[in-house]
Amino acid sequence: VQGVFFRACTQEQARNLGVVGWVANTRHNTVKGVIQGESEALEEMKEWLRKKGSPHSRIERAEFTNERTLEGLEFDAFSTERL
């Protein structure tokens, strides 16, 4: 995920879909984060993360955990962070 503009592309995709949360590169060449939004937009975002990603990225696996229904969003926007 280094050098392929993953965070910037993910932030743009999240903005286009109207989801909120964050993503960050880890020291283990993986990405972790939180994504919240409408069910349909979340599924689109997960599919993008599973199969497309940023240009030149190589996706080997996408794992989504702790999925749950929320009464309201916990974030106002989507951001990228460094861990």
N, C-alpha and C positions, 0 to 999 in steps of 0.2 A: 504493500500500500504506500510505499515511499516513492515519490517522484512521478506519480501518475495522476496527480491532482484529485485524489479520491475525496478528500474532505470538501473541497470547493464544489465538485460535481454533485456530491451527496447533498450539500446545503442547497444547491440550486434545484435539485429534484424535489427535495422536501418542500421548498417554497412553492414550487409548481403544483404540488399535490395538496398543499395546505396542512401538512403535518408539522408538529412541533417536537422539540426534544434536543438531543445532542449526539454527536459521534466523536470518537477520539481514537487515534492510532495508539497501540500499546507497544511496549518494548519487545514483544514477541512477534512482530510483524502481523498483527491481527488488528481488528477494529472492534470496539465495544461502544455501546450507547443505549439511549432510550428514545423511543419514537412513540408519540401519542397523536391521536386524531380519529377521524371518522373511520369506521370499519373498512369501507371500500378503498379509501386512500391508503390505509395501512397495508392492505393486501397488495396494492399496486407498488408501494414502496418496498415491501418485502420481496416481491418478484423482481424489481429492479436491482435490489441488493444481491439476490440469488444468482441472477443471470446476466446482468448487463454491467453495472458499476460504471466507473469512470473509463474513459478511453485508455487503452493499454493496460488496464488492470487485469489480473489473472485471479479469478474467483475459484477457489478449490472447494469451499464449503461455506454455507451460511446457516447459523444456528440461532433460533429465536427462543428465548426462555422467559419465564415469568409473565406470560401473557394474561391479562385480566381486564375486566371492564371497570372503568373509572366513572365516578359521578361528574367529574370535571377535569379539565386539563391542568397539569401541574407546571407547565411551561408556557411562556408567551410567544416564543419564536423557536427557530431551529438554529443551533450553533455548532461550531466545531471547536474542539478543545485538544490540548496536548496533555498527555498523562506523564 
